[in-house]
Amino acid sequence: MRIGRLLQVAFALTALAACGSARTTLSPCWRAVDLQQGERFRGMVLISAGYDQRPMIFPIACDGGVTADLPDSVVLPSHKNADFRVSPERLFYQARVEGEVTGTAFGRPSVRLEHVSDPRQMLPSWSRRKLR
């Protein structure tokens, strides 16, 4: 009986550990409504960060972002001193991220990014249609 109880406890702890570390992989065209409070995620996103505004993350393949807090250690190339004559569409950075949904701002999820890897400046494909 004692071994059975130990196995139950071990199984429960393993299940809890798995829940805490599970991350949703973002699709190329995720939607803000897909993100739930407390959900952990990872994936390739676009980060918009310029003109002293709160950063946002966007899907790679479609429009529709959410506000994001970047890790203190992340400095995106050229966004801190961006010239206001530069089009906001040109202040996007593609990066691989890991983060967590921490709340709601303006009716949309707000996220905290824990890791941002290899940001590179790019023009989103969905914004190119708007620029023409």
VEXDREN-2710 file (C-alpha; in Angstrom, 1 decimal):
% VEXDREN-2710
k/r/px/py/pz
1/MET/0.0/0.0/0.0
2/ARG/2.8/2.4/0.9
3/ILE/4.6/1.9/-2.5
4/GLY/1.3/2.6/-4.3
5/ARG/0.9/5.9/-2.4
6/LEU/4.4/6.9/-3.3
7/LEU/3.8/6.1/-6.9
8/GLN/0.6/8.3/-6.8
9/VAL/2.5/11.2/-5.3
10/ALA/5.4/10.8/-7.8
11/PHE/2.9/10.8/-10.7
12/ALA/1.1/13.8/-9.3
13/LEU/4.4/15.8/-9.0
14/THR/5.5/14.8/-12.5
15/ALA/2.1/15.9/-13.9
16/LEU/2.4/19.2/-12.1
17/ALA/5.9/19.8/-13.3
18/ALA/4.8/19.0/-16.9
19/CYS/2.0/21.5/-16.7
20/GLY/4.3/24.3/-15.4
21/SER/6.8/23.8/-18.2
22/ALA/4.4/23.3/-21.2
23/ARG/4.5/26.1/-23.7
24/THR/2.2/26.7/-26.6
25/THR/3.9/27.1/-29.9
26/LEU/2.6/30.1/-31.7
27/SER/1.4/29.6/-35.3
28/PRO/2.6/32.1/-38.0
29/CYS/-0.9/33.7/-37.8
30/TRP/-2.0/33.5/-34.2
31/ARG/-4.7/35.8/-32.8
32/ALA/-4.7/37.7/-29.6
33/VAL/-7.9/35.9/-28.5
34/ASP/-5.9/32.6/-28.7
35/LEU/-3.7/33.7/-25.7
36/GLN/-5.1/33.0/-22.3
37/GLN/-4.1/34.5/-18.9
38/GLY/-1.1/32.6/-17.5
39/GLU/-0.4/30.7/-20.7
40/ARG/3.3/30.2/-21.6
41/PHE/4.2/30.4/-25.2
42/ARG/7.1/30.3/-27.7
43/GLY/7.6/31.0/-31.3
44/MET/8.7/33.4/-34.0
45/VAL/7.1/36.8/-33.8
46/LEU/7.5/40.4/-35.0
47/ILE/8.4/42.9/-32.3
48/SER/7.4/46.6/-32.8
49/ALA/9.4/48.8/-30.6
50/GLY/10.0/52.5/-31.4
51/TYR/9.1/56.1/-30.7
52/ASP/9.0/55.6/-26.9
53/GLN/5.9/53.4/-27.0
54/ARG/5.2/50.2/-25.2
55/PRO/6.5/47.3/-27.4
56/MET/4.1/45.0/-29.1
57/ILE/4.4/41.6/-30.6
58/PHE/2.7/40.5/-33.8
59/PRO/2.2/37.3/-35.8
60/ILE/4.7/36.8/-38.6
61/ALA/2.0/36.2/-41.3
62/CYS/-0.9/38.5/-40.4
63/ASP/-1.7/41.7/-38.5
64/GLY/-3.0/41.9/-34.9
65/GLY/-0.6/42.4/-32.0
66/VAL/-0.5/42.5/-28.3
67/THR/1.5/44.6/-25.9
68/ALA/4.7/43.1/-24.6
69/ASP/7.2/43.8/-21.9
70/LEU/10.7/43.0/-23.1
71/PRO/13.4/41.6/-20.9
72/ASP/15.7/44.3/-19.5
73/SER/18.7/42.8/-21.3
74/VAL/17.1/43.1/-24.8
75/VAL/18.1/46.2/-26.8
76/LEU/16.7/46.2/-30.3
77/PRO/18.9/47.8/-33.0
78/SER/18.1/51.4/-33.6
79/HIS/14.7/51.6/-31.9
80/LYS/15.8/53.8/-28.9
81/ASN/16.8/56.7/-31.1
82/ALA/14.4/56.2/-34.0
83/ASP/13.9/59.2/-36.1
84/PHE/10.2/60.2/-36.2
85/ARG/10.4/60.5/-40.0
86/VAL/11.0/56.7/-40.2
87/SER/7.8/54.9/-41.0
88/PRO/6.6/52.8/-38.0
89/GLU/6.3/49.8/-40.3
90/ARG/10.1/50.0/-40.6
91/LEU/10.6/49.5/-36.8
92/PHE/9.8/45.8/-36.7
93/TYR/12.1/43.1/-35.6
94/GLN/11.7/39.4/-36.2
95/ALA/12.8/37.2/-33.3
96/ARG/12.3/33.9/-31.6
97/VAL/10.7/34.5/-28.2
98/GLU/9.5/32.7/-25.1
99/GLY/7.0/34.4/-22.7
100/GLU/3.9/34.4/-20.6
101/VAL/0.5/36.1/-20.9
102/THR/0.4/38.3/-17.8
103/GLY/-2.8/40.3/-18.1
104/THR/-5.0/42.4/-20.3
105/ALA/-4.5/46.0/-21.6
106/PHE/-7.1/47.8/-23.6
107/GLY/-9.1/44.6/-24.0
108/ARG/-6.2/42.6/-25.4
109/PRO/-3.7/40.2/-23.7
110/SER/-0.5/41.7/-22.4
111/VAL/2.6/39.5/-22.4
112/ARG/6.0/39.4/-20.7
113/LEU/8.8/38.1/-22.8
114/GLU/11.3/36.0/-21.0
115/HIS/13.7/35.3/-23.8
116/VAL/14.3/37.1/-27.1
117/SER/16.7/35.5/-29.6
118/ASP/18.4/36.9/-32.7
119/PRO/16.2/40.0/-33.4
120/ARG/16.6/41.3/-36.9
121/GLN/15.0/44.3/-38.5
122/MET/12.5/43.6/-41.2
123/LEU/9.3/44.9/-42.9
124/PRO/6.3/42.7/-42.2
125/SER/4.8/41.1/-45.3
126/TRP/1.3/42.1/-44.2
127/SER/2.3/45.8/-43.9
128/ARG/3.8/45.9/-47.4
129/ARG/0.3/45.7/-48.8
130/LYS/-0.6/48.8/-46.8
131/LEU/2.4/50.7/-48.0
132/ARG/1.7/50.3/-51.7
END
